[in-house]
Amino acid sequence: MARRTNEEPAPSISGLLAAKEIVVACGPGGVGKTTTAAAAALQAAVHHGSKVLVLTVDPAKRLANALGLDGIGNQEHRVPASAFKAAGIKPRGELWAAMLDTKESWDALIRQHAPDEATRDEILANQLYQNITGRFVQSHDYIAMERLYEIHSTGEYDLIVVDTPPTRNALDFLDAPERLADFFSSRLLRWLTVPARSRLVNLATRPFYQIADRILGTEFLSDIAEFFLLFQTMYDGFVERSQSVSRLLSDQRTTFMVVSTLEAAPLREAEFFAEELTARKLDLGAIVLNKVLPDYLRDRQGTQVAQSLKEGADGLAELLAPHLAATKASLGDREQVARVLAEVADSYLNYQVVAVREMEQRSALAVRPDILATVPFFDTDIFDLAGLLRLGDQIWD
């Protein structure tokens, strides 16, 4: 990592998003990844004047509510002006949102790549195809990357921010294009399509088909063979596209933003993913740490105040006695006040221990990108554009 001179401005999320066309937000589940991705996209639309799309691959539906949309589907929807007005925001650009619909995306892909209408209709009607595209996890991973590639290829958007599934599944998300290409050229696929290509089964493959026929049934085995034989007619197109998707991920226009909290388990997963990105020579643009305790908790003067409050709780409660008497409070109330004051001081000191531990964890990160942004622990949930803007302000510069 190059050393920055004093004259050079510190890297920022603002500069990162201005320089890139695709930002892939990834990390563990439950750390605010979806809202962070949406907040970053919102900031780019507001401040850069860009036409920005936030594409969620995670099936969570919180994004639609926060953006003031009735729902998000496979097609992009523009965040309405009324939602910005309600939040007191006047954006320079446009913010759009979409949520991946696996089945709809696969159908569109088949219509695009099928060599003719007959093949297209046979694939769409095939029972195995319907099961795979509706339920098979790996199909979701691949089509997510395909959808990203498709949208980026249109040139409609200045920036696409992608919200991915939780960390270890997101590795499948990255590997899906290459895995699909490998599968199309695999020996298993050749064996499965033998019955549909020829009535002759040689000695090497006969035991396989005899066992498969007993376990799966002749009809099901025939459906498999037919399905993959039809798919092989699109082999060149799929392999070429999967290679293009892989190139897009490693392109200088694409960067990754790892999102986590400083809790032990999510942080380990985030570090694992950051290390994987580095090993794959993919651009790790930023790490965003959510729900971080404020710096003032580590202040020494604050520690002294809390300790004095804890030690002097009884005396302070006694000093408050005249005020309590004015409100007709009893002696028992003064004792309760002393207990509350002591508990407040204890709570502060306990949070201070956690804040110090968080600082140490930040310093000990195994992978340190140029941009390390932190977001404080908000006292309310983020449920609208104003909340997204508040989060975005924390990471922007």
C-alpha positions in Angstrom: 0.0 0.0 0.0 1.5 3.4 -1.0 2.2 5.9 1.6 0.2 9.1 1.3 1.9 12.5 1.5 0.6 15.3 3.7 -0.6 17.2 0.7 -2.8 14.4 -0.6 -6.4 14.3 0.7 -7.3 11.2 2.7 -9.3 8.6 0.7 -13.0 8.6 1.3 -16.1 6.7 0.4 -17.1 9.8 -1.6 -14.0 9.6 -3.7 -14.3 5.8 -4.1 -17.8 6.0 -5.4 -16.9 8.8 -7.8 -14.1 6.7 -9.3 -16.0 3.4 -9.7 -19.0 2.1 -11.7 -19.8 -0.9 -9.5 -19.5 -1.2 -5.7 -20.2 -4.6 -4.2 -21.2 -4.5 -0.6 -20.5 -7.7 1.2 -20.1 -9.1 4.7 -21.8 -11.1 7.5 -25.6 -11.1 8.0 -27.2 -8.8 10.5 -24.5 -6.1 10.4 -26.4 -3.4 8.5 -25.1 -4.3 5.0 -28.3 -3.6 3.2 -28.8 -0.2 4.8 -25.1 0.7 4.3 -25.3 -0.2 0.6 -28.5 1.9 0.2 -27.0 4.8 2.2 -23.9 4.9 0.0 -26.0 4.8 -3.1 -28.2 7.6 -1.8 -25.2 9.8 -1.0 -23.8 9.3 -4.5 -27.2 10.3 -6.0 -27.5 13.4 -3.7 -24.0 14.7 -3.8 -22.5 13.5 -7.1 -25.5 14.1 -9.2 -25.2 10.5 -10.5 -27.9 8.1 -11.8 -27.4 5.4 -9.2 -28.9 1.9 -8.8 -28.9 -0.1 -5.6 -29.4 -3.8 -6.5 -30.2 -6.1 -3.6 -29.4 -9.8 -3.9 -30.2 -10.5 -0.3 -34.0 -11.3 -0.2 -34.5 -8.9 2.8 -37.3 -6.4 2.0 -36.3 -3.6 4.4 -34.9 -1.7 1.5 -38.2 -1.0 -0.2 -39.6 0.6 3.0 -36.6 2.7 3.6 -36.6 4.1 0.1 -40.3 4.9 0.2 -41.3 2.3 -2.4 -44.3 0.0 -2.2 -42.1 -2.9 -3.3 -39.0 -3.8 -5.3 -38.9 -6.3 -8.1 -36.6 -7.5 -10.8 -37.1 -4.3 -12.8 -35.5 -1.1 -11.5 -37.8 1.4 -9.8 -36.9 5.1 -9.3 -37.2 6.4 -5.8 -40.0 9.0 -6.0 -39.5 12.7 -5.5 -42.1 12.6 -2.7 -39.8 10.4 -0.6 -36.9 12.9 -1.0 -39.2 15.8 -0.2 -40.4 14.1 3.0 -36.8 13.6 4.1 -35.9 17.2 3.3 -33.5 16.2 0.6 -33.1 17.7 -2.9 -30.9 15.3 -4.8 -28.7 16.4 -7.7 -29.1 13.0 -9.3 -31.4 10.0 -9.4 -31.7 6.9 -7.1 -33.1 3.6 -8.4 -33.6 0.3 -6.7 -34.2 -3.3 -7.8 -34.4 -6.7 -6.1 -33.2 -9.9 -7.8 -36.1 -12.2 -8.9 -34.2 -15.4 -9.7 -36.9 -17.1 -11.8 -37.7 -14.0 -13.8 -34.1 -13.3 -14.5 -33.4 -16.9 -15.6 -36.4 -16.8 -18.0 -35.2 -13.6 -19.5 -31.7 -15.1 -20.0 -33.1 -18.2 -21.7 -35.1 -16.0 -24.1 -32.0 -14.0 -24.9 -29.6 -16.9 -25.6 -31.9 -19.7 -26.9 -30.9 -20.5 -30.5 -34.6 -20.6 -31.6 -38.1 -20.3 -30.3 -38.7 -24.0 -30.1 -35.6 -24.6 -27.9 -36.6 -21.6 -25.8 -40.1 -23.0 -25.2 -38.9 -26.5 -24.4 -36.5 -25.2 -21.8 -39.0 -22.9 -20.1 -41.5 -25.8 -20.0 -39.0 -28.3 -18.7 -39.9 -29.4 -15.1 -36.2 -29.7 -14.1 -35.5 -26.2 -15.3 -38.4 -24.8 -13.3 -37.2 -26.6 -10.1 -33.6 -25.5 -10.6 -34.3 -21.9 -11.3 -36.9 -21.7 -8.5 -35.1 -23.6 -5.7 -31.5 -24.3 -6.5 -29.2 -21.9 -4.5 -26.4 -21.9 -7.1 -28.8 -20.7 -9.8 -29.5 -17.7 -7.6 -25.8 -17.0 -7.2 -25.1 -17.2 -10.9 -28.1 -15.2 -12.1 -27.2 -12.4 -9.6 -23.9 -11.9 -11.3 -25.6 -12.2 -14.7 -28.2 -9.6 -13.8 -25.4 -7.2 -12.6 -23.5 -7.7 -15.8 -26.7 -7.2 -17.9 -27.6 -3.9 -16.1 -24.0 -2.6 -16.3 -23.8 -3.4 -20.0 -26.7 -1.1 -20.7 -24.8 1.9 -19.5 -27.9 3.3 -18.0 -26.4 4.0 -14.6 -23.3 5.9 -13.5 -23.0 3.7 -10.4 -24.4 0.3 -9.3 -24.2 -0.6 -5.6 -24.8 -4.3 -5.1 -26.0 -5.7 -1.8 -24.9 -9.3 -1.6 -26.0 -12.3 0.6 -24.1 -12.9 3.9 -20.4 -13.5 3.7 -19.7 -17.2 3.0 -22.6 -17.4 0.6 -21.2 -14.3 -1.1 -18.1 -16.4 -2.0 -20.5 -18.6 -4.0 -21.7 -15.3 -5.5 -18.2 -14.6 -6.7 -17.4 -18.1 -7.9 -20.7 -18.8 -9.7 -19.7 -17.6 -13.2 -16.5 -19.8 -13.3 -18.4 -22.8 -11.7 -21.1 -22.6 -14.4 -18.5 -22.7 -17.2 -16.8 -25.6 -15.6 -20.1 -27.5 -15.2 -21.0 -27.1 -18.9 -17.7 -28.8 -19.8 -17.8 -31.5 -17.1 -17.8 -35.3 -17.6 -21.0 -35.6 -15.5 -22.9 -33.4 -18.0 -21.7 -35.5 -20.9 -22.9 -38.7 -19.2 -26.2 -37.2 -18.4 -26.9 -36.2 -22.0 -25.9 -39.6 -23.5 -29.4 -41.0 -23.6 -30.8 -38.0 -25.4 -27.9 -37.8 -27.9 -27.7 -41.5 -28.7 -29.5 -44.7 -28.1 -26.2 -46.5 -27.6 -24.8 -46.6 -24.1 -21.2 -47.9 -23.9 -19.8 -50.2 -21.3 -18.2 -47.4 -19.3 -21.5 -45.5 -18.8 -23.9 -48.5 -18.6 -23.5 -49.1 -14.8 -24.1 -45.4 -14.1 -27.4 -45.4 -16.0 -28.6 -48.7 -14.5 -28.1 -47.3 -11.0 -29.6 -43.9 -11.8 -32.6 -45.5 -13.5 -33.4 -47.5 -10.4 -33.0 -44.6 -8.0 -34.4 -41.7 -10.0 -36.7 -43.5 -12.5 -36.6 -43.5 -16.3 -38.8 -40.4 -16.7 -36.8 -38.2 -14.4 -33.5 -39.3 -15.9 -34.9 -38.6 -19.3 -36.0 -35.1 -18.1 -32.4 -34.5 -16.9 -30.9 -35.6 -20.2 -33.3 -33.5 -22.2 -32.8 -30.4 -20.1 -29.0 -30.4 -20.3 -29.0 -31.3 -23.9 -31.1 -28.2 -24.6 -28.8 -26.2 -22.4 -25.8 -27.3 -24.4 -27.2 -25.5 -27.4 -26.4 -22.3 -25.5 -23.0 -23.5 -24.2 -20.9 -20.9 -26.1 -23.1 -18.1 -25.1 -23.2 -19.0 -21.4 -19.5 -19.7 -21.1 -18.7 -16.4 -22.9 -21.0 -14.5 -20.6 -19.7 -16.1 -17.5 -16.1 -15.2 -18.5 -17.2 -11.6 -19.1 -18.9 -11.5 -15.7 -15.6 -12.7 -14.0 -13.6 -10.1 -15.9 -16.1 -7.4 -14.8 -15.5 -8.3 -11.1 -11.8 -7.9 -11.5 -12.0 -4.8 -13.6 -10.7 -1.5 -12.2 -14.2 0.0 -12.5 -15.4 -2.5 -9.8 -14.6 -2.3 -6.0 -15.7 -4.1 -2.9 -16.9 -2.6 0.3 -16.9 -5.0 3.3 -19.4 -4.2 6.0 -19.3 -5.6 9.6 -19.7 -4.8 13.3 -16.9 -5.1 15.8 -18.5 -8.1 17.5 -16.1 -11.1 17.5 -18.0 -13.5 15.1 -19.0 -11.0 12.4 -15.6 -9.4 12.5 -13.9 -12.7 11.9 -16.1 -13.4 8.9 -15.5 -9.9 7.5 -11.7 -10.4 7.8 -12.1 -13.8 6.1 -13.9 -12.2 3.2 -11.4 -9.2 3.0 -8.5 -11.7 2.9 -10.3 -13.7 0.1 -10.8 -10.6 -2.0 -7.1 -9.7 -1.6 -6.1 -13.3 -2.5 -8.3 -13.1 -5.6 -6.7 -9.8 -6.6 -10.1 -8.1 -6.4 -10.2 -4.4 -5.3 -10.9 -4.0 -1.6 -12.0 -0.4 -1.6 -13.3 0.1 1.9 -14.3 -1.6 5.2 -17.3 -0.1 7.0 -17.7 -0.8 10.7 -21.3 -0.4 11.9 -22.7 0.2 15.4 -19.4 1.5 16.8 -19.5 2.9 20.3 -18.6 6.7 20.5 -15.1 7.9 21.2 -16.1 9.9 24.2 -16.5 6.6 26.1 -12.7 6.2 26.1 -12.1 9.7 27.5 -10.2 9.7 30.9 -12.2 12.6 32.3 -15.3 10.7 31.6 -13.9 7.8 33.6 -13.1 10.0 36.5 -16.6 11.5 36.5 -18.2 8.0 36.4 -16.1 6.8 39.2 -16.8 9.9 41.3 -20.5 9.5 40.6 -20.4 5.8 41.7 -18.5 6.6 44.9 -20.6 9.6 45.8 -24.0 8.3 44.8 -25.3 8.4 48.4 -24.0 11.9 49.0 -25.5 13.2 45.7 -28.8 11.6 46.5 -28.8 13.4 49.9 -28.1 16.7 48.2 -31.1 16.1 46.0 -33.3 15.5 49.1 -34.8 19.0 49.2 -35.9 18.7 45.6 -37.3 15.3 46.3 -39.2 16.7 49.4 -40.7 19.4 47.1 -42.1 16.6 45.0 -43.4 14.7 48.1 -40.8 12.0 47.6 -40.0 9.7 50.5 -36.7 8.5 52.0 -37.0 5.3 50.0 -37.0 7.4 46.9 -33.7 9.0 47.9 -32.2 5.5 48.3 -33.6 4.6 44.9 -32.0 7.7 43.4 -28.6 6.6 44.9 -29.0 3.1 43.4 -29.9 4.6 40.0 -26.9 7.0 40.1 -24.5 4.1 40.9 -26.0 1.9 38.1 -25.6 4.8 35.6 -21.9 5.1 36.6 -21.4 1.3 36.4 -23.1 1.2 33.0 -20.8 3.9 31.6 -17.7 2.1 32.9 -18.9 -1.2 31.4 -19.5 0.5 28.0 -16.0 2.0 28.3 -14.5 -1.5 28.5 -16.3 -2.4 25.3 -15.3 0.8 23.6 -11.6 0.2 24.4 -11.9 -3.4 23.1 -13.5 -2.1 19.9 -10.6 0.3 19.4 -8.1 -2.5 19.8 -10.0 -4.7 17.4 -10.0 -1.9 14.8 -6.2 -1.5 15.2 -5.7 -5.3 14.9 -7.6 -5.7 11.6 -5.7 -8.3 9.5 -6.5 -6.4 6.3 -6.5 -2.6 6.2 -7.8 -0.9 3.1 -7.2 2.8 2.4 -10.7 3.6 3.6 -11.8 2.4 7.0 -15.1 4.1 7.9 -17.1 3.8 11.1 -20.7 4.3 11.9 -21.9 5.0 15.4 -24.5 3.0 17.2 -27.8 4.9 16.4 -30.5 5.0 19.1 -33.2 4.4 16.6 -33.7 2.0 13.6 -33.2 3.2 10.1 -36.6 3.1 8.3 -36.6 6.0 5.8 -34.5 8.1 3.5 -33.7 10.6 6.3 -32.2 7.7 8.4 -30.3 6.4 5.3 -28.9 9.9 4.8 -27.8 10.1 8.5 -25.9 6.8 8.1 -24.4 7.9 4.8 -23.2 11.2 6.3 -21.1 9.2 8.8 -19.2 7.3 6.1 -19.1 9.8 3.3 -16.0 11.9 3.9 
